[in-house]
Amino acid sequence: MRLMGLTYFKRFRMEIDLLGQQFAPPPLPAGYRLLAWDDALLEAHAEAKYHSFKGEIDSNVFPCLGDWLGCHRLMQEIRAKQGFLPEATWLVGHETDDGWEYAGTVQGIRDYSGMGAIQNLGVTPEHRSRQLGSALLLQALDGFQQAGLRRAFLEVTAQNNGAIRLYQRMGFAKARTVYKAVEVAYT
């Protein structure tokens, strides 16, 4: 018999004022390139998302992030949102001897209140500590500015200290604490 229960993950909503700021990405290491949104890259975004989040805390909070098909479905849903912003949606490609591999992804949407919402910023483990997350975040923020937005936000799991430090370095501040309920099985 399997019993179901709920557990709660503490998350921070972090916000940034976009007015009067310049968001230029840092130079990428040799062999890396930022790729602007193109519908033909939807599957590449899903792949980068899956490899960035599988086995990480956020795949416990959002189980679809730990599943390749879930990441693909999520990318389709984000792309179909009325507020989807191509100019705030980016991929990092890395050139290898065998062609291109995808090292990171971020998606941006305009939410119902008119704010920019960062969705699923992730960098694959083998490509971390190269400022790729900073580059993706700054490109997304620049895209929000291009779309005429004045503020942006994201949510981050409280246990993800590295991400919180990155967001604070980029100028985000904690606006409030939220809790995400997740159904779990007990044996």
N, C-alpha and C positions, 0 to 999 in steps of 0.2 A: 504494500500500500504506500502510495506517495502522497504526502501532505504538501499543500501549497501555503506559502506565507508571503509576507511583504518585508522587504528591507528598504531602508532609505539611504540615499546618497546625498551628502551635503554638497551643494554647488554654489558658486559665486556668480552673480551677474555683474559683469564689469563693463563700464562705459567709457567712451572717449568723446571729447568735443573735437569736431573736424574743422571748425572755422579757424582760418588764419594759420593753419599748419601746412607744412610741406612733407609729403610722404615719398621720399626717394628710396628705393631699395638699395641695400648694400651690394657691392660688386659680388657676383657669384664666382665660386672657384672654377678653374678651367674645366671644361667639359660639361658644365651645367648651363641650362637655358630656361628662362621663364617662357611659358607658352600661354598665350591668351586663349580665352574660351572659344571653342569651335564645337559644334554638335558632333563632329566626327571623333572628338576626344572624350565623349561621355564614358566609354568603357575604360579608357586610360585613367580617368578620374576615379572610377569605381575601383580599379586595381590598386591605385596609389592609396586610396582610402582604406581598403582592406588590409594592405600590408603595413599601413601606418598604425592601425588600431587593433588588429588581432592580438590577443594576449595582453592588452593594456587595460587599465582600469575602466576606460570608457566603453569597452566592449562588454563589461558587466552592467554598466548603467544603461547602455543602449545595445542590446544583443545583436541587432542587425549589423553593427560595425565589426563584429567578429565573424561574419559570414559573407563569403564572396557574393552570393546571390542577393543577400540583404543589402550590401553596399551598392550593387548595381540597381536594385529597386529604389534605394534611397536617392541615388543620383538622378534617376528618371523622375522621381517625385519633386526633387529640388528644381530640376530643369522645367517642370510643368507648372511650378508656382507662378502666380500672376506677378509677384514682385521679384522674380529672378533677375539678377543683374549680371549680364555677361562681362561687363567691364570690371566687376569685382570678383570674378571667378578665374582662378589661375592654376596652372600645373607646372611643376618643375620637372624637366627632362634631363637625363644624364646620358651622354653619349658613351657607349662602350664599344669594344671590338665587335660585338654581335649586333649592334644597332642601338636603339634608344630604350632605356628603361625609365620608369616614372618614379621619382623620388619624393614627391610631396604634392599636396593639393589643398585648395581652399575654395569655398563657394561663398558668394555674397547674395543676399536678398534684401529687398526693401520690405520691412514688416508693415503691418496694418497701421501703425502709428507714424510711418514715414521715416523711421530710423533704419540705418544699415544694420544688418544682422550677419555676423560671421558664422558660417556653418562649417563644422568639421575641418578645422585646420589640422593637418597631419603631415608628418615627415616620416618616411620609413626608417626603421632602426639603423640600417647600415649607412644612412646618409645624414644622420643627426650630427649636431655640433659643427655645422658648416655655414650657419646663418641662413639656411634655406627657409626655416620657419619665419624668421624676421622678414626676409624678402617677400614671401607669400603674403604675410600680414600687411606689410606696407603697400604692396600692389593692390590688395583688396581695399584698403583705406583710401588710396588714391582713386580707385574706381568708384567708391561711394561719393567722394568729392566731385568727380566728373558727372555723376548722376544728380548733383545738386543737394545731396544730403548734408545735414548739419551735425548729426551725432551718429555714433555706431555703438553696438554692444555685442557681447558674446557671453556664453556661459561656460564655466570651467569647473570640473570636479575638484573639490577642496583638497584632495590628496595629490593632485597633479602639480606639485611644487615647481617643477621646471617650467611648465606652461604659465603658471601664475607669475613667476619672475619675468618671463619674456613679456607678458602683457603689461606688467607694471613698468618695465623699461621702455615700452613703446608709448606710455602715457595713459594707459587704462587705469581706472580706479574702481574699487569694489563699490557697487551701488546698493546691493542687497544680497542676502543669503536666501537660497531657495532649496527645497528638498525634492528629490526625484524618487518616487516610489517605484520599486522594481519587484515583480513577482519572482519568488525563488521556490525551488522544490526542496523538500526535506525528506530524507529516507528513513 
